[in-house]
């Protein structure tokens, strides 16, 4: 009885917590990128609200079944005790029998309502998925022709081959980069440019210059979030728009970084276009980059190796834009953390238990490195947060078509 009471109490507390969140989770980031997608955005927002309502209805129906199941367990126990006690008033036994019968009928109705709520939730999930796909497809068509994808091999012109990479520092996966415009550099400024990297279609600006769009990707240090700065030089002679889906990048060897840095220092007056970019480490057991580490787009073989990671970040983008995470701290920092641990969970093949252990070890290591005192209470706090975080990781991986051990 004590165990059932505890389970019922947990269910009740969970229901109260869900109610405190308001039931309907706001999904404010669902938006059209151009006017002709307004209807698709409205449909997606309506589907998001319907999904939130269905989530609440299903949780409430589950709690009702648990509550009645517990009530029936207690009532049957009371009836059994009353029947065994020869001194019990027969009328009291009749009363208890009626109580058991009433609860059984209520429980049968509640189970039917629960099944209906679960079916409605499943339909709402499908409707929401289809609505988001429709909006994404429409938004993709809003982008103007001529957007240059930040993708492919970064080897550059023949006289500047790809630089050696650092095998001891983690590769990273850049998050989605929304299209942005880059004006062309003037010819006098461009003539002093030394080209370490190349992007986009080759278009000669002048006979003596390297072709295309060039960039410098610098990490401020750390594993997760907007730690990277993308500086872009446009040598095509006309304005271009750049954009990218998730893409793998690799660290350049320390001894080769000075050459690339000197190139941008020579153009300090040119004011290259600058974009802060989010990136997430792909190798859990390797060291994160130090501040100032330079990265380049990884070659095709590495892109293929980490193709599944691109799917994970694309799925995470859907989940985050739908406000479908369950943050236990600052929402932006939480989203970055969940994206990072989703990638590491794939790479390390975590299950829930190993995820929890790794989260504790990782947090402890970084807390101690920062001079923060670590205690048993600290570990308990992290472990208590792990199941919720693992649920969000599984949600992202599910959207990417990835199943991990439970």
N, C-alpha and C positions, 0 to 999 in steps of 0.2 A: 504494500500500500504506500509506503514511504517513497519508493521509486516512482510510482505512478503520480503521486502528488507532486514530486519534484519536476517530472516531465510536464505535467499540466501547468505548473507555476511558470516554467520556462516559456511555454507556449504563450501564456497570458502576457508575460513580460515582453516577449517578441512582438505581440500584437500591439501592445501599448506603444512600443518604440516606433513601430511602423506608422501608427496613427499620429505620433508626434511629428513625423516627417511630413505629414500633410497628405499622404496617400499618393497624390498626383505629383510626380517628379517633373519639375520644369525642364523643358528642352529648348532653351532659348537660342541655341546655336544653329538651329535648323533655319536656313535662309536661302533665298534665291540669289544667284549671282547675276541675273539679268531679269528684266521685267517679264519676259515670256515664260519664266519658270515660277512666277508667283503662284499659279494654281497648284503646281506640283508641291511647292513649299507649304501651302495651306493644307493640302491632303496629308503631307508628312506630319505636320503639327497636329492635325486632328487624330491621325493614327497614333502618334506618340501619347497624346492625352488618353485615348482609348486604351492603350496598352497599360499606362499607369493605373487607370481605373480598374482594369481587369486584374492587374497584379494585386491591388488592394483587395478587391472582391474575393480573389482566390485565397489570399492569406487569411482573410476574415472567415471564409468558409472552412478552411483547414482548422483554424482555432476553435470554431464552433463544434466541429466533430470531436476534437480532442477534449473539449470541455464536457460534452455530453458523455463521451466514452468514460471519462473519469467519474462523472456523476453516477453513471450506471454501475461502475465498479464498486463505488461506495454503497449504493442502494442495495445491490445484491449481497454485499458483505453484511449489511445490517439485517437483511431478510434471513440470511443463513444463520446468523447469531440468534435472531429472535425465534426461529423454528427449533433450534437446539435447546433453548431455554424453556423448560416445561412450565415456568411461571408466567410466561409472556401472555398478555391478553390477546385472545384470538382476533379481536377487532383491530389490534395494532398490526398483526400479521397481514390481515386483509388490506389495511392501509398501505403497508410496505409493498405488497404484491401489486397494488394499483399504481404505486409510485414507480416500480420497476417497469410495469407495462407502459406507462406514459412516457418514461424516458426512452424506452426502446423504440416507440413510435417516433418520438422527436429525433432520435439518432438516425433512424432510417430516412426521415425526411432531410436531415442535415447532410447525410452522405450523398443523397441525390443532388442536393444543391451544390455540394462540393464538386461532384462530378461535372455538373453543368458549368460551374465557375472555371474548372480546369479546362474544359472544352472551349469556353469563351476566351480564356487566356491564350490557348494555343492558336486560336483564330486571330486574336489581336496581335500576337507575335508575328504571324505570317503576313497580316495586313501591313504591319509596321515595316517589316523587312522589304516588302514589295514597294511601299511608298518611298522608302529611303533610296532604293535602287532607281526608282523613277526620277526622283529629284537629282540623284547623282548623275544619271544619264543626261538629264536636261542641262544641269550645270556644266557638265563637260563640254557640251556643244556651245555654251556661252563664250568660251575662251576664243579669242581671235585667232585667225589663221597666222601661222608663222611663229608660234610659240616654240622656242628651242628647248628641248628636254635636257636637263642636267643628267646625262647618262652616258654610258659607253666607256670606251678606253680613254684614259687621260695621257696617253704616251706623248702627245705633242708632235711637233715637226721632227723630221729625221735627225736634225743636228742637236736636238735636245730630247734624248730618250727618257723614258720613265725612270725616276730616281729610285735607288734602293729603299726598301721598306724596313721598318724596325720590327723584328719577329717577337720581341718581348712585350710589346704594348698591344692592347686590345684593338682589333678592328672595330669599326662602328657602323651602325646603320643610320643614315640620315632620315629624319622624319619627312613627311610630305612638305614640299616647298611650294606655296601658292605662287602663281605667275606674277612676276614683277618686271618693270621696265628698266632698261639700262641704256642711257644715251651714248652715242659714239664719242670716243676720244678724238681730239683734234690731231691732225697729222704732226705738227711740231712736237707735241707731248708724246705721241705714240712712238716716235722714232727712237726714244731712249729706252723703250721697253725691252727687257730681256725675258723671253718666254719660257717659264718652267712647265706650264700646263696648257692644255687647249680644250675647248668645249665647242660643240655646235658645228655647223656646216662651214667649211673653209671658204672665206670670201676675202681676197687680197685687198687690203686698204692701200698699200703701196708696194712696189716691187721688192723693196728691201725689208719688208716687215713680215713677221709670222702672221698666219691667217686666223680668222675666227674670233671667238670670245674666250677670254682667259680669266682664270680665277686663282685666288690664294685662299686656302681653307685652314684656319688656325683654331686650335683648341685652347680654351682658357684653363683647362684642367678639370678632371672629374669624369665620372662614368655616365652621368644622366642629365638630360634636359638641354636647355639652350646654352650649351657651353661652347659652341662653335661660332666663328665669325667667317662669313663668306664675302670676300672682296672680289669684285668683278670688273674687268677691263674689256670694253667692247671695241674691237679693232675691225669691225665689219664696214664702218663708214656710215651706218644708219642705225637708228634705234632698234633694239631687239627686246623681246620679252622672253624671260627664262622661267622655267618651272620644273618641278620634278615630283615623281612619286618616291617612295622609300628606295634608297640606294646605298650599297655598301661602299665604305671608304676605308683606306688603310693608312697607317702612320708611316711617314717618311723617316728614314734613318737619320739619327742626330747629326752625323757628319755631313749629310747632304742638305741640311735645312738652311744653312747660311746662304747658299747660292740662291735659293728661292727668295729668302728675305731681302737680299740685296736688290733683287729685281723690283720689288715693291717700294723699297726705300728710294730707288732712283726715280720713282714716279710719285713721290710724296706730294707734289703740287698738283697732281692730276685728280686727286680725290676720287678714287674708284668707288663704284656703287658698293654699298655695304649692307648685308642682311644677316641678322642673327638667326642661326639655324639650330634646331634641336637634333641631337644625336644620341644614340644609345649603344653601349658597349655590347659586343657579341660574344666575348670569351670571358666567362665568369672567373676563371682561375688565373688570368693574366692581369698585369698591372694596368690601372687606368693611366691615361696620358698626363704628363706634366703640363703645366701652363706653358703655352708657346709652342706646343707640338704641332707640326704641320701634317695635314692629311691630303691624300689624293684619291680620286675615284678609283676603286679597285678594278682590275681587269676582268674580262668576261668570265673566266673560270671561277673567280671568287664571287662574282655576282650570281652565278649559277649555284654555287655552294650555299649561299645565304638567301636564295630566292624565297625560302619558306619564311624567313625573317621579315621580308618585305610584306608578305601576306599578313603577318602578325600585326605590323604597324598600320596597315590599311584597315584591318579589322578594329584595331584600337581607335583609329580615327572615327569610325562609325559609332563605336560605343561612347567615346568621349563627347562627340557632337550631340549624341542623343541624351546626354546627362544620365547615362545608365550605370555609372559607377556608384559606389557606396563609400564616399570619402570619410575617413575617420580623422582627418586633419585638413590643412589648407588644400582646397580642391585641385589647384594647379600642380602643387608639389606631389600630391597623392597620385594624380594622373600620370605624371612623369615616372614616379616610382613603380606604378602598376605596369606601364609600358616596358620599363627596364626589366622587371621581374618576369614578365611574360616571355621576353626574349631569352632570358637566362633559364627559365623553366623548360623551354624547348631544347636549348643547347645542353642542359644538364639532365634532361628527362626527369624532372622533379615529379614526385607525387605530393599529396598534401602534407605528409609527415616530413619528408625531406625539405620541402619548401619552408615549413615552420622552423626546422632546425637551422637551415641556411640563413633565414631571415634574422634569427636570433644571433647567430655567429657573426654575420655581416654587420649588424647594428652594434653589437658589442665591440667589435674590432674598431669601428669608426668612432664610437663614443670614447673609447680609451685613447685612441690616437689624438682626439680633440681635448683630452684632459678631463673628460666627464666621468664622474664616479659611477661605476657599474655595481649593481646590487641584485639580489634575488628578486626584489620588487621590480627592478628594471626588466629582468628577463620575463617575469610573469606578465608584465604589461605588454611586451612585444608578442609573447605567445598568445595572449588573449586577442590581439589584433589580427593574428595570422589567418584564422579561418575566413574572416570577412575579405581579407586581401586575396586569399587563394580563390575564393568564389569569383572575384572580379577577374583574376588571371584566367580562370577556366572559361569565363564568359567571352573574353577576347579570343582565346585560342579556339573555342568552339566556332566563333565567327570566321576564323581562318581555316576551318576544316581540320583542326588538329586535336587529336584525343591523347591525353596524358594518363599515366597510371593513377588510379585514385588512392 
